[in-house]
């Protein structure tokens, strides 16, 4: 079944700086569009959304404009971009104006590496709230421990569509069972966010947080089950998180695991998660 990859990263170190990746050997060097296409060749991926890669300060607008040009070429099968715009800055709307075009579908500000106070500020929340007026989404990238902070932001911006990245970044390696405290912390955070009608979740990126033994259908099934319980099949989208998924067992294996995990759902439910929901939520 064909997929829309809602979480495609591309790294062009000849143009941009990625300080966050300097200690990750698997993410050194270039990861260009052609490299992604080779990795995705047998994954039934029909099109993608490029998601910003947390470039260094001052490079977000250039990154957005660079990938908007790639998205403008139909041969690249990129349906749009999620740009890096810093909502904590007073010139937020000017930043948006500088990159606003048909390819811009939403923004992301990575929060799991930032103090909680960043998204709790009045400036940040007022700026995020403005996205609703522009028809843009906000990709919510928080850690498991920050899920309550993410909930506060969602509740402060009820007119904005939020897409929770990577199932809320569960600390899978620390989850010894679904009865342990760490699992229950994640579960309660996910259920609280799922109760908000303006939030959807990406089924993406979770193999990087698991041990090799947990990167299996049985090891990951509880996470899909919980996301389905919290959000339902009409508020889940799929993403690869390439090339970050190379920290685990790569794009092809994640695509295989996805197909196996979704196999028990109806054809309509699978199609919603793999493509239809992405088209609706991101207005593709």
Phi, psi and omega in degrees: 000134185291147184237149163256121180275106183272008181216066178264119172259145173226132182246122178239080185294347175287345180244330188226160180250139182232077185298329183297337186263003190296336180258016181244096184306325183291347183245020176276146178092191185270145172228084187275172179303319181296326178292319176298314182300323177292317180294329185266005190304324184247029186250007179057038178265117184272332182195172188220164163242124174283133177245131181312156189242030176053052177297163182296160184307134177091357184252359186297317181294319178296320178298314181299315181291325178298313183279339171297323177295320177295320181293335181290343180268111183304334182295341182273352176055033176258118185275351180165183180227150169251114192264161175270107175227129186271104185289350178278356184260145185294334181268028183308311183293326176295322176298317178296316180300327183289341184237000185292116169206185187296337182280341183284117181250340181181182177231164173219138169235110180301124183250342186289347176258004186245158175294150181303328184299338182301307183278353180269354181285152179298318180301312182301312184291321178295322179292316178298321180301331180292342180298326180300323180292336181262359182071029181252148179268169173233117175282119185264107183248093181234159176279169177307315182291339182266004182304320176297327177291320175299320178299319178301317180295316179301315182291334179281345184229066188292344181268003182255139174274118178258139174242113182284120181285141166055041177057027181077022176050061178295141178276070190301320182299334180268357182269097180286335177193173178281004176258351185285160184298321182294316176300314184293329174297313179296314183301315182295322178294319179294318181293324178294318178290322179296336179285349179270123186292344182262020180236135170237171181231145171269133169268092190199157164070358192282340180296332181292342182259004184251158172284162178306323181291332182276349182276065182217168178302313182290325180291328184259348183304319180299332182285318174296317181301319181290320178295320177296319179296320185282320189248337184076161186289354179262000178231036176229135174237163183252146175211156183268327189059032175285140002268007180299331177297346176291345173292342176251244183240026166086173185291315184299315181293322177296321177297317177299313180300318178302311181301319181289321181291327182273355189300333181280351180275163177291163179301318179296318180295318177298316181294325176299311183292321187278337181206314189299317181297323179298317180299319182286310187291323180263005182048057182277000000 
